[in-house]
Structures are given as structure tokens and as C-alpha cells.
Amino acid sequence: MGAPITAYNRISDTVIRVHSNIYDPQYVVVVDESLLEAVDVTRGLKKDGAILVNTQKSKEEIIPHLKGYEGKVYTIDAHKVSMATMGKYFPNTPLLAAIVKVADIMDEETFLKEMRASFTHKFASKPEVIDGNMAALEMALKEVR
């Protein structure tokens, strides 16, 4: 907790055989906006990609902190979304929905259907959390700017 971390995900229609860091990402998700000052979050980020920042601020307020990045910039207030839908701050669920929308990797209906199936399996012993997580996904799809 507290130290900046970097995690990577590869998404492809074909088998992925590369298991290393990603140095030229198509998309970057910034979970905590304080990282904008601590880490060069746009390093290697492709201009035809995008950055998604978890923040209450507008895109225009975020751009000056992106070291001249000229690609697309999106924002979402994952704190607001998770508090409104789950009653606790869990940013991952709304950020997942937001990046799926930004990257346009699948249609929203399919995404929600697959996520419901995943949550049903993952939270089999706690089914009461499924509806909150689904509401967070749905709200995030509407809230990403």
C-alpha cells in the first residue's frame, strides 16, 4: 500500500505467448490521480491509444499533468460510482467498465452478460454483492468522459 505499482494486461483475439512488461501500451488506466505527479504514466503510451484517469477532475484539468501527451484522455470518478452502487470504495469494478468502453473491445451488452456470469461464480458464497458490482459496471459505462 502506498507505493506506485504497474500491472499489465494483454487482450487479443489470438493466443498470447508474450509474458513480459508492456513498454508501448495502447491504453493506460491510472487508479490514483496522485500518480500523475509521481510517475510518468504516459511513457510509451501510443498516440492512437488513450489514458483513463480515476478522478473527480475534468479532462481539461488533467491534461496539463500528462507531460505533453497528445492522445485521447478520459476520466471517471470511480470513487463516486463505487460509493453510490456498492457503499464502499472499490475502484476496480468501475474502472474495468470504463476501460472496456474506452477501448471498445466488446459491446456493452456482452460485457455486462459476461461480468454477471463471472460475478455469479466469484461471489457464489456472497451473492448479495453481485447486484452492487453490476450496478457499478452499468453506472461506469455511462459516467466515463
N, C-alpha and C positions, 0 to 999 in steps of 0.2 A: 504494500500500500504506500502511496505517496511518490514512488519513483516512476518516471516515464517508462512505458513498455511499448514494444512494437509487436504486433501479431499480423500474420499473413493468411490470406485465403485465396485459393485459386479456384476459378469456376470455368468449366469448359464442357462442351458437348462431346469431347473425346477424352480418352484415358489420359490422366495427368501423370507423367513419370518424373517430373522435376520436383525435388523436395529440398528447396533452398530458399533463402531470403528472396524477396522481390525488390529489385533495385529501381525499376522503372514502372511503378504501378499505374494502372488505368484509373483507379479510384482510391481515395483516402478518406477514412472516417476518423474524425477527431472526437473522442468521447468526452474530453475535458478541455474547454477552451483555453485554460491557463497554459496548456502545452504550446499554444501558438507563439508564446514568448520564449519558452524553454527549449523547443525542438524545431528544427526546420521541417515542418510537416509537408511541405511541398517539394522537398528534394526528390528529383527524379520523376515527379508526377507529370504524366503526359498532358500536353495542352488540349488534346481531344478527349481527355477524361474529365474528372470532376473531383472536388473536395466537398465533403459533407461535415459540417461543424455542429456539434451539440451546444446550442447557445440560445439565450433569450434575445440576443442582438440581431440586427438585420444584416443582410449580406453586405450592404454598404459600409457598415461599421466593422465588419470582419476583414474585408479586402485589404485595408492598409497593413494588416498583420501577416499577410501571406507572402511577403518578400518578393513582390512583383509577379506572382503567379497570374497568368493570363487566361487560364481555363475557366470552366464553369464552377460556380460557388453556390452551394446550397446550405440552408440552415434548418434546424428543427430544435425546438425546445423539448428535449426528451424528458427533462425533469417535470415539466408541466403535464406532458402526456402520461407519464407513468404515475404521477400522483393522482391525476384525475381518473385513471382507469384501474389502477392497482392499489392505490393508497400508500404506496412506498416508492422510493426512488430506485428503480431498476431500469437504467437507460438502454440496456442491450436490446430489449424487445422492440421499443420504438425505433431505435437506430437500425435494426435489421430491416424493418419495413421500409424505412426511409431510403436506405441504400438500394434495396430491391427496386424501388420506384425510380430512383435517380439513374441506376444502371440499366433499367428496362430489361432485366434478364428473364422476367416471366410476367404474364398478365396477372393482375391483382386477384382475380377470382381463383386462379390456380394456386397462387401463393397462399391465400387465406385457407383454401381447402387443405393443402399440404401441411401448413402450420397447425391447423386444428388436429390433423392426424398425428403430427409429431407431439403436440402438447398432450393429447389424449394418452399417448404411450408414455411420455416422460413423466407426466403428473398423474399416473394411474392411481397412486395412493393419496393424492391431494387434488381431486377433481374440482374442488372449489376455486383453484387458481386459474383454471382454463379460461373461463369467461373474461376475467380481468386481462389476461395476456392477449386474448383475441381482440378485446376492445382496444387495447394499446396498439396493436397492429393496425386495426382499422382507422383509428384516430391519426396515427402517424402517417398513414398513406395520404390523408387529407391535409395534414399540417406541414409537411415538408415544403420549403420555399426555396 
